[in-house]
Amino acid sequence: MSIKILLSLLAFSGLAGIALGYVLRLLIALGQRGSLELEVKQKMLEAKERANKLLAEAKERAEQVENERAAPLKEREERVSKFAERIAKREEFLDERERTLVAEAEDVKNRENEVANVKREADKVLAERRHELVRLARLSEEDAKKALMRDLEEHLEESILARLQKLEANGRKQLDEKARAILLSIIHRLGSSVNSEVMTLSVSIPSEEVKGKIIGKEGRNIKAFERATGVDVIIDDAPDKITLSSFDPIRRHIAKIALEQLITDGRIQPAKIEETVEKAKNDIAEMVKQKGEEAAYEVGIVGLDPRLTSLLGRLYFRTSYGQNVLQHSIEMAHLSGMLASELGANADVAKAGALLHDIGKAVDHEVEGTHVEIGRRILEKFGVDKAVIQAMQSHHEEYPYETPESIIVQVADALSAGRPGARRDTVERYLDRLGDLERIAMTFPGVEKVYAISAGREIRIFVNPGKVSDIAMHKMARDIAERVQGELKYPGEIKVNIIRENRVVEFAR
């Protein structure tokens, strides 16, 4: 009995504990739910406040941006409004100006009509008077003019002729004085010195030992040097120098450069001599190019073909009656430029024509024809302006004067060549004779080199051993001597010296 009661009490207490636990759990859950709802409501309030704040800031920013965008638009509208006002005022001014011009044009038209009416009335009156004069004089208008001119000529013929003669004489005198003043002024402005070319160059030698090396054993070195350069080497005239003599300036300068290099090097023997002479020829070629460029630069001419400039530089080694041709051309260019400026002609064309007027002399030993004709062909080949060719081609009156610049170049040539001491006629004739000697010998087949030496008393000829035999050498020497006797005039006698040598070259590799 007691056990059942105890079990019942335990069961009841368990049920009561479960119920109490359920009730406690429910109460706890209800309390947590209330706190969560309160927290959620608080967060919602905070979110709304934040949203309202952001919305207010966004509105304020939007208003600020709108004001910033509206400000330039407002300023632009004000500028457009002012511009429109100015345009309106200008249109009003133009309308007023147009009305004024229309009124003035109408006034001018009315005056033109009045003038035309007056002119018609005057022509009518003049025609009536002419008709009346013709009726009274019984002459036509043309006959009256002729009669009047005939009477004037008869009565005033002597006075008219005297007046014309006086005007002609005074005009010619004034022109002569003006031309003389221009020429004197230009000559004084140029004022360049005149240096006549000589036919010898000197090379200083440091000692007698070097002189002995230059001569070589039995004269071998000096003979090789003369054969390679084509100049006469004169040793005994002065103890401390060697004189190089040749009528060809290029040969003289090649020999001078080669000899100076040999003396500096100290190794003087035939093979070295030939090598040095070839190097000196290359140096002279570079010098020719440089001289041509310097001449063109000095007179202010640009755009010349480099090949034409090199030909111009060759004139540095040419003389005309003892006058250096390149210096003569430069002097002419300065004279022509000043003359052209004084006379109102093209100074650039005149200077270019003067500088290039003797360009044919650079190759006249190699090409047939006068140096003027050769020069024309050269300038045409290199595309030089036609006006420049016309200016240079008349300086020896071979072609007519086609432009004022051609007359200026001819006058400048006469001025440069005609000054006292500028040229020496006897020297030029002597050089021409030496050149003729070489040209005659070069016409024979098999001749490779020809040098006129010993002041023209000897002509040294080098022949190709493959084309000229030993027997043919004798006949060639006799034929050359006969041609020289028949074609040239010279004092004394000329030695014809023909040299034929075989040379074999091979390389060991």
Secondary structure, DSSP 8 states (H G I E B T S, - for coil): -HHHHHHHHHHHHHHHHHHHHHHHHHHHHHHHHHHHHHHHHHHHHHHHHHHHHHHHHHHHHHHHHHHHHHHHHHHHHHHHHHHHHHHHHHHHHHHHHHHHHHHHHHHHHHHHHHHHHHHHHHHHHHHHHHHHHHHHHT--HHHHHHHHHHHHHHHHHHHHHHHHHHHHHHHHHHHHHHHHHHHHHHHHHH-----B--SEEEEE-S-HHHHHHHH-GGGHHHHHHHHHH--EEE-TT-TTEEEEE-S-HHHHHHHHHHHHHHHHH---SHHHHHHHHHHHHHHHHHHHHHHHHHHHHHHT-----HHHHHHHHHGGG-EETTEEHHHHHHHHHHHHHHHHHHHTS-HHHHHHHHHTTTGGGGSTTTSSS-HHHHHHHHHHHTT--HHHHHHHTTTTSSS---SHHHHHHHHHHHHHHHSTTS--HHHHHHHHHHHHHHHHHHTSTTEEEEEEEGGGTEEEEEE-TTTS-HHHHHHHHHHHHHHHHHH---SS--EEEEE----------
